[in-house]
Amino acid sequence: MKTIFQIFSRDVKRLSHNFVAVIVIIGISIIPALYAWFNIAANFDPYSNTSGIKVAVSNKDKGYNSSFITLNAGEEIIQNLQKDSQLGWTFTDENTAINGVRSGKYYSAIIIPEDFSSNMASILSGEIQSPKIQYYVNEKKNAIAPKITNTGADTLQTQVNSTFSEIVARTVSDTLNSTADNLSRNTGSLSGSITTALQETQQNLLDYQTAIQDFQLLCENANENVDSQRQVLVEARTVLSSGKEAVSNTQSLLKDSRSATASLTGTLGASVEQSSSLLGRLSQTSSSALSQLESGSMSAAGKAENILASVQSLLDINQECINLLEQLNSSLPIPLDSIDTLLEEFSAQAERQQGILDNLTETCLAVETTAQTSKETREKLSSLASEGQSKIEELHSTLQENLSPQLNNTLDNFNLTAGNLTGILTASETSLNSLPAVLDEMQDSLASISEAMADTSQVLASAKEHLEKIETEITTASSSELYQKLLSALTSDPEQTSAFMSSPVQLEKKTYYEIDTYGSAMAAFYTNLAIWVGGIVLIAILKFEVKPEKGQPRISPTAAYFGRYLLFMAIGLLQAFIICLGDLYLIHIQCQAPVLFVFAGLVCSFIYVNIIYALSITWKHIGKAMAVLLLVIQIPGSAGSYPIEVTPAFFQYLHPFLPFTYGVNAMRETIGGIYQNAYAQNLLHLLCFLPIALFIGLILRKPLLSLNSFFDRRLSETHLM
């Protein structure tokens, strides 16, 4: 141990008594600190100076206008970029922007095309065209700048999407507010109009029911009239039978008269009077019978026409109800299924009533035809009777002048008239025989109409009940809680709604161990790097071999190892101390535990110099190269700048076995804040590399001494190494 300190004391005296050596020692103590300070200062807050990165912007957007929305997204982007200072936005034309990117004048360029706004608004037309922003970037000029401009382009894309959502949301919100205001203002009048319409419809239904009841009563009276007509038909048949019998008797009488012409001449006056009286009675009887038939038919036809008019009125009222219900349903904000059901029922009733009307029309035509036939028969019979009486009178007037020829001629004519009368009575009987079928059909139609009216009355009662329920629902709807909630939902602040739609999710950021600048975050890495570089500078300047003074005994390899190591360690600790103090008080990095930061730097120097010294003294030049190689591996493998998870698998595997890993982590604990015992754990892990370094320097070095001497002799022969 004494020898070790003697070697260290001798080395310090030799350096302190040599002015040039002192200058060199001062230089190798400060140079590593400069490496750390310059790197930290250069990267202290680079993202606050991104406004110097020029990005060209060209806006060719022509905007979009419609009745629903007015949009000029390109202009919105330009206005927002003019307010943004994160990048050096430069506004120019398309050709200048693209050529500037090619030449390196601009790091990137953003071109907004002419159809940008129209494509954004294409969502309203259903033919969606995604709007595109053309982005040009020069990745040759700088490695980091494209990443920054890419982030700016992504931010611009997000901003455009947010702006579009905000504009659409504001427009929709304004429309909903206007709708809610109109709904609120018009609810009272609309509710009153609907209620009035419902009340009018209910009154019409009551009138309709009254008309149906009157029509049912009319149908009952018509049935009674049909029964009366049946009785009249029976009497008419009897009268016609009597008339036919009278005609038959007349014809027999004429035959008897023809056989007794001779004896008739004397009594012809009385016979003529008797025939005239008989013909008058026949005409009266037939005319009476036919008049009754005609009256009955006309009465039936009149009542049938009344029924037709009633059915037509019923159809008109039914159609009016249908029109009112359709108007009511169309005036409601939401059509009701119950009204649609009523409309279907009324339409079915209208079709059924139209069928009944068609049947009644045919029946009425048949009755009118029968009445016309009876009238024509009566008039013809009356004419024939008058003609017969005229002939008899002529016969009576000329009886004395030309009795026999004229009498025969008259009897022949009278016989012909009786034959015609017989034909007329037969035709009348045929007409009477067809009337019962007509009356039966009319009675069936009346029964169908009565049944239909009863069904219609039930439908109207049900409709009235539904309308009363609808009126009650409409009356209570305007004051219901649901309606108030609807108005409240539709009425909202457009600005608040648009702000929510443009950014519905707000990020509530909570930062642990906040570090204010990028330089402070990188200070741990650059400090460890400078300490290791300081160790490499030491092995490049100072010698490893320890030669004894004249007259002193031979120095053991172990004593020589530790004796010279103390000098390396002392200068290394001085380097670390200067680096850490400069970080704190020259660069002013953020540090939550300055003392522990400096202590961590001293521990790192102690371990790093141990490793570098052991490698270099054991393998000489190869060891120095190994120290440099280890430095190169630790730069990406220690996760000093990028997370170890984003590095290749090789470095992820080496990460736990590198000294930098624990040195950097220990210093980060002091900069951002210490979590439990993480600081101590990292230093303990770092101290685990000390036995490895001692093993290399003390154990592996001994068998390699002869080999190292051989390499030294051979390299010295080159006079270059």
TABELVEN-V156206 format. One record per backbone hydrogen bond with DSSP energy under -0.5 kcal/mol. CO is the residue of the C=O (numbers start at 1). NH is the residue of the N-H. If there is no record, write none. Layout:
CO NH
CO NH
//
This chain:
1 5
2 6
3 7
4 8
5 9
6 10
7 11
8 12
9 13
10 14
11 15
12 16
13 17
15 18
17 19
18 22
19 23
20 24
21 25
22 26
23 27
24 28
25 29
26 30
27 31
30 34
31 35
32 36
33 37
34 38
35 39
36 40
37 41
38 42
39 43
41 44
44 518
44 519
45 48
46 49
49 52
50 53
50 88
52 54
53 88
54 107
54 108
55 90
56 110
57 92
58 60
58 112
64 71
69 66
71 64
72 76
73 77
74 78
75 79
76 80
77 81
78 82
79 83
80 84
81 84
87 89
88 55
90 57
90 92
93 97
94 98
95 99
96 100
97 101
98 102
99 103
100 104
100 105
100 106
107 138
108 56
109 136
110 58
110 112
111 113
111 134
112 60
113 116
114 62
115 119
116 120
117 121
119 122
119 129
120 123
121 124
122 125
122 126
126 128
132 113
134 111
136 109
137 139
142 146
144 147
144 148
145 149
146 150
147 151
148 152
149 153
150 154
151 155
152 156
153 157
154 158
155 159
156 160
157 161
158 162
159 163
160 164
161 165
162 166
163 167
164 168
165 169
166 170
167 171
168 172
169 173
170 174
171 175
172 176
173 177
174 178
175 179
176 180
177 181
178 182
179 183
180 184
181 185
182 186
183 187
185 189
186 190
187 191
188 192
189 193
190 194
191 195
192 196
193 197
194 198
195 199
196 200
197 201
198 202
199 203
200 204
201 205
202 206
203 207
204 208
205 209
206 210
207 211
208 212
209 213
210 214
211 215
212 216
213 217
214 218
215 219
216 220
217 221
218 222
219 223
220 224
221 225
222 226
223 227
224 228
225 229
226 230
227 231
228 232
229 233
230 234
231 235
232 236
233 237
234 238
235 239
236 240
237 241
238 242
239 243
240 244
241 245
242 246
243 247
244 248
245 249
246 250
247 251
248 252
249 253
250 254
251 255
252 256
253 257
254 258
255 259
256 260
258 261
260 264
261 265
262 266
263 267
264 268
265 268
267 271
268 272
269 273
270 274
271 275
272 276
273 277
274 278
275 279
276 280
277 281
278 282
279 283
280 284
281 285
282 286
283 287
284 288
285 289
286 290
287 291
288 292
289 293
290 294
291 295
292 296
293 297
294 298
295 299
296 300
297 301
298 302
299 303
300 304
301 305
302 306
303 307
304 308
305 309
306 310
307 311
308 312
309 313
310 314
311 315
312 316
313 317
314 318
315 319
316 320
317 321
318 322
319 323
320 324
321 325
322 326
323 327
324 328
325 329
326 330
327 331
328 332
336 340
337 341
338 342
339 343
340 344
341 345
342 346
343 347
344 348
345 349
346 350
347 351
348 352
349 353
350 354
351 355
352 356
353 357
354 358
355 359
356 360
357 361
358 362
359 363
360 364
361 365
362 366
363 367
364 368
365 369
366 370
367 371
368 372
369 373
370 374
371 375
372 376
373 377
374 378
375 379
376 380
377 381
378 382
379 383
380 384
381 385
382 386
383 387
384 388
385 389
386 390
387 391
388 392
389 393
390 394
391 395
392 396
393 397
394 398
398 402
402 406
403 407
404 408
405 409
406 410
407 411
408 412
409 413
410 414
411 415
412 416
413 417
414 418
415 419
416 420
417 421
418 422
419 423
420 424
421 425
422 426
423 427
424 428
425 429
426 430
427 431
428 432
429 433
430 434
431 435
432 436
434 438
435 439
436 440
437 441
438 442
439 443
440 444
441 445
442 446
443 447
444 448
445 449
446 450
447 451
448 452
449 453
450 454
451 455
452 456
453 457
454 458
455 459
456 460
457 461
458 462
459 463
460 464
461 465
462 466
463 467
464 468
465 469
466 470
467 471
468 472
469 473
470 474
471 475
472 476
473 477
474 478
477 480
480 484
481 485
482 486
483 487
484 488
485 489
486 490
487 491
490 492
492 494
493 497
494 498
495 499
496 500
497 501
498 502
499 503
501 504
504 506
505 507
506 508
507 509
510 512
517 521
518 522
519 523
520 524
522 526
523 527
524 528
525 529
526 530
527 531
528 532
529 533
530 534
531 535
532 536
533 537
534 538
535 539
536 540
537 541
538 541
538 542
545 547
549 552
556 560
557 561
558 562
559 563
560 564
561 565
562 566
563 567
564 568
565 569
566 570
567 571
568 572
569 573
570 574
571 575
572 576
573 577
574 578
575 579
576 580
577 581
578 582
579 583
580 584
581 585
582 586
582 587
583 589
593 597
594 598
595 599
596 600
597 601
598 602
599 603
600 604
601 605
602 606
603 607
604 608
605 609
606 610
607 611
608 612
609 613
610 614
611 615
612 616
613 617
614 618
615 619
616 620
619 622
619 623
620 624
621 625
622 626
623 627
624 628
625 629
626 630
627 631
628 632
629 633
630 634
631 635
632 636
633 637
634 638
635 640
636 639
643 646
644 647
648 651
648 652
649 653
650 654
651 655
654 657
655 658
658 661
658 662
659 662
659 663
660 664
661 665
662 666
663 667
664 668
665 669
666 670
667 671
668 672
668 673
669 673
670 592
670 593
674 676
675 678
677 681
678 682
679 683
680 684
681 685
682 686
683 687
684 688
685 688
686 689
687 690
687 691
688 692
689 693
690 694
691 695
692 696
693 697
694 698
694 699
695 699
695 700
696 701
699 703
701 704
702 705
704 708
705 709
706 710
707 711
708 712
709 713
710 714
711 715
712 716
713 717
715 718
715 720
715 721
716 719
//
